[in-house]
């Protein structure tokens, strides 16, 4: 039951962030991640890391944004998460690729590669777009109709 509630709390923090309570949600996520590390709950640690890395990458690309009111209510969040979001997201996503063996969650890899491809496209790094998109196609070779495989194929077709 403890594990169930921990995941419930983690998702509640993610919902709080999307509901405009960004500072509180981020603070709660940091606390849940620390508990996951202490308890050895690698799956929660990996999911929180993936969620924050995706958030930073999507802030950089404009897929995630907030209102001016939300920014005013959450100045600590803006300072810590929004400034430098592209660099931070790219670093976090790259680090996740390196730690997949440690976590044992290779299933997250297409998600990470797709976020890196979108971030590279946003920044105009075409060679990196191709590299990440091709990695997705290779990872999902046995599942060519998977959403990420189709979207990666489309990225490759964009040239």
Buried (B, 14 or more C-beta within 10 A) or exposed (E): EEEEEBBEBBEBBBEBBEEBBBBBBBBBBBEBBEBBEEEEBBEBBBBBBBBBBBBBBBBBBEBBEBEEEBBEBBEEBBEBBBEBBBEBBBEBBEEBBEBBEEBEBEEBBBBBBBBBBBBBBBBEBEEBBBBBBBBBBEBBEEEEEBEBBBBBBEBBEEE
